[in-house]
Amino acid sequence: MNLLNVRKGQFVYYHNKLHKVYSVNPFFRKSVHLIRLEYLEQQLVTAKEITLYKPKHLDSFMFNYQRYTLHKDVKANVGDYILIINPKPDSIDHHHLHAIETVSSIEANGVISNKSNGIKHSEYWVMVPRLEEGATIIDLAQPDAHERSAQAKTQEHHSVPVYIPKIGDVFQKNNSDPMVQAMVVAIKGETVYLGGDIEVHIDKLTKSGVWSLVARVPL
């Protein structure tokens, strides 16, 4: 891929794994900043090391330790992740191609995201939190037979790696209105203490779907 064609938000493959372009700085040798969608790991690479991929309806991929399927015909609910497919922001909005945002409220013509962007229904696809029937798994550009078998086994048993919370991580409660975001301030055993005097069991925070991780402590 020519560097001139690399843009923020593009889905790309790097070392066979699905990433998203976070930023591009042409003044550095490794000018492309990537985020691996599955684990939110960061990479600095050159343009010639990556391959462009255009997301499609019913594509399925791991994002932040959970599997999602893109669906163009589903209308979003509060708490859903959405992928911006056709960005047409107004002057006060700042969403961009392939931005992943969380729905905070629903309006007649669109949604308001957790970043206070007004996004029309025609601008996004919903990231349905499961492997939908007929979906195409796109986590790997060229999965071999062993990797396909491993993926199938994972889906059969729904065994998704769970992120272990750390002090400083920020979690979002998806079923509250208005949306609640709070930082982990302490952990004792299996109890996680969040800002605002919120106490939750670690399983409810990471496995129930009520909470989602929105910012993690840098490694």
C-alpha positions in Angstrom: 0.0 0.0 0.0 1.4 3.4 -0.9 1.8 5.7 2.1 -0.2 8.4 0.3 -3.3 6.1 0.4 -3.1 5.3 4.1 -5.8 7.0 6.1 -6.9 7.1 9.7 -9.6 4.5 10.4 -8.7 2.1 7.6 -8.9 -1.6 8.4 -5.6 -3.3 7.4 -3.8 -6.6 7.9 -0.4 -6.6 9.5 1.4 -9.9 10.1 -1.8 -11.6 9.0 -3.9 -10.0 11.8 -6.6 -7.4 11.6 -5.7 -3.9 12.7 -7.1 -0.4 12.3 -5.1 2.7 11.4 -5.0 5.0 14.4 -2.9 7.8 12.9 -0.3 8.5 10.1 2.8 10.6 10.6 4.8 10.8 7.3 7.8 12.4 9.1 8.8 9.2 10.8 10.2 6.0 9.2 7.6 3.9 10.9 4.9 6.3 10.0 1.7 4.3 10.5 0.3 3.8 14.0 -1.9 0.7 14.2 -4.3 -0.7 16.8 -4.9 -4.5 16.8 -8.7 -4.7 17.2 -8.7 -8.0 19.1 -6.6 -6.9 22.1 -6.2 -3.1 21.4 -2.4 -3.6 21.1 -0.5 -0.8 19.4 2.1 -1.1 16.6 4.2 1.3 14.6 4.8 0.1 11.1 5.6 1.2 7.5 3.0 1.5 4.8 4.5 -1.3 2.8 4.0 -3.8 5.7 0.2 -3.5 5.7 -2.6 -4.6 3.4 -5.9 -2.7 3.1 -9.3 -4.4 3.9 -12.7 -2.8 3.3 -15.3 -4.0 6.0 -18.4 -5.7 4.6 -21.9 -6.5 5.8 -21.8 -9.6 8.1 -18.0 -9.4 8.6 -17.2 -10.7 12.1 -14.1 -9.8 14.1 -12.8 -9.7 17.7 -12.8 -6.2 19.3 -11.5 -5.7 22.8 -11.7 -9.4 23.7 -15.3 -9.9 22.4 -16.6 -11.1 19.0 -18.9 -8.8 17.0 -20.6 -9.0 13.6 -21.2 -6.0 11.4 -24.8 -5.6 10.4 -26.0 -2.9 8.0 -29.8 -3.5 8.6 -29.8 -3.4 12.5 -30.8 -0.1 14.2 -28.7 0.7 17.3 -29.7 0.5 20.9 -28.2 2.4 23.8 -24.9 0.8 24.7 -24.3 -0.7 21.3 -20.9 -0.3 19.5 -21.3 1.2 16.0 -18.8 1.4 13.2 -18.9 4.5 11.1 -19.2 3.4 7.4 -20.4 6.5 5.6 -19.3 9.6 7.7 -21.0 12.9 7.0 -20.4 14.9 10.1 -21.9 18.3 10.7 -19.6 21.2 11.7 -20.0 20.4 15.4 -19.4 16.6 15.0 -16.0 14.9 14.7 -16.6 11.3 13.7 -14.6 9.8 10.9 -14.4 6.7 8.7 -14.4 3.4 10.7 -14.5 5.2 14.0 -15.9 2.8 16.7 -18.2 4.7 19.1 -20.8 3.7 21.7 -24.4 4.8 21.5 -25.5 7.0 24.4 -29.0 8.0 23.2 -31.3 7.5 20.3 -33.0 10.2 18.2 -35.4 10.1 15.3 -32.8 10.5 12.6 -29.8 8.9 14.3 -27.9 8.5 17.5 -25.7 10.5 19.9 -22.5 8.7 20.7 -20.4 8.6 23.9 -18.2 11.2 22.2 -21.1 13.6 21.8 -21.3 13.1 18.0 -24.6 13.2 16.2 -24.5 10.2 13.8 -27.3 9.6 11.3 -28.7 6.0 10.9 -27.3 6.0 7.3 -23.8 6.6 8.6 -23.2 3.5 10.7 -23.4 -0.2 10.9 -24.1 -1.9 14.3 -21.5 -4.2 15.8 -23.8 -7.0 17.0 -22.1 -8.7 20.0 -22.0 -12.3 18.7 -21.2 -14.4 15.6 -24.2 -14.0 13.4 -25.4 -16.7 11.1 -23.8 -16.4 7.7 -21.0 -14.2 9.0 -17.5 -14.2 7.6 -14.7 -14.2 10.2 -12.0 -11.7 9.2 -9.6 -11.7 12.2 -6.9 -13.3 9.9 -6.1 -12.4 6.3 -5.1 -16.0 5.5 -6.1 -18.5 8.2 -4.6 -21.9 7.8 -6.4 -25.1 8.6 -5.1 -25.1 12.2 -6.3 -21.6 12.8 -9.7 -22.3 11.3 -10.1 -25.3 13.6 -9.1 -23.2 16.6 -11.6 -20.4 15.6 -14.4 -23.0 15.2 -13.7 -24.5 18.6 -13.7 -21.0 20.2 -17.1 -20.2 18.7 -18.5 -23.6 19.7 -17.5 -23.1 23.4 -17.9 -19.3 23.4 -14.5 -19.2 25.1 -13.3 -15.6 24.7 -10.2 -14.3 26.6 -11.3 -11.9 29.3 -9.3 -8.8 30.1 -8.2 -8.6 33.7 -9.0 -5.0 35.0 -6.1 -2.9 36.3 -6.2 0.3 38.4 -6.6 3.2 36.0 -8.7 1.4 33.5 -11.9 3.1 32.5 -15.1 1.1 32.1 -18.5 2.1 30.8 -21.9 0.9 32.0 -23.9 0.2 28.9 -27.4 0.0 30.3 -27.5 3.3 32.1 -29.0 6.5 30.8 -27.2 8.8 30.8 -24.1 6.7 30.1 -21.8 6.1 33.1 -18.0 5.9 32.8 -15.8 5.3 35.8 -12.1 4.5 36.5 -10.9 1.5 38.5 -9.5 2.9 41.7 -8.9 -0.3 43.7 -9.2 -4.1 43.4 -9.6 -6.4 46.4 -10.0 -10.1 45.6 -12.8 -10.4 43.1 -14.3 -7.0 43.9 -13.5 -4.0 41.7 -13.9 -0.5 43.1 -14.7 2.2 40.6 -14.9 6.0 41.0 -18.3 7.3 42.2 -18.4 4.6 45.0 -19.3 1.9 42.6 -18.5 -1.7 43.6 -18.8 -4.6 41.1 -17.8 -8.2 41.1 -15.0 -8.8 38.5 -17.2 -11.2 36.5 -20.0 -8.7 36.2 -17.5 -6.1 35.0 -15.9 -8.3 32.3 -18.3 -11.1 31.3 -21.9 -9.9 31.7 -22.0 -7.4 28.8 -23.3 -4.7 31.2 -19.8 -3.0 31.3 -17.3 -2.5 28.6 -13.7 -1.4 28.7 -13.2 2.0 27.0 -9.7 2.9 28.1 -6.9 0.7 29.4 -3.7 1.5 31.3 -0.8 1.6 28.9 1.5 -1.5 29.2 
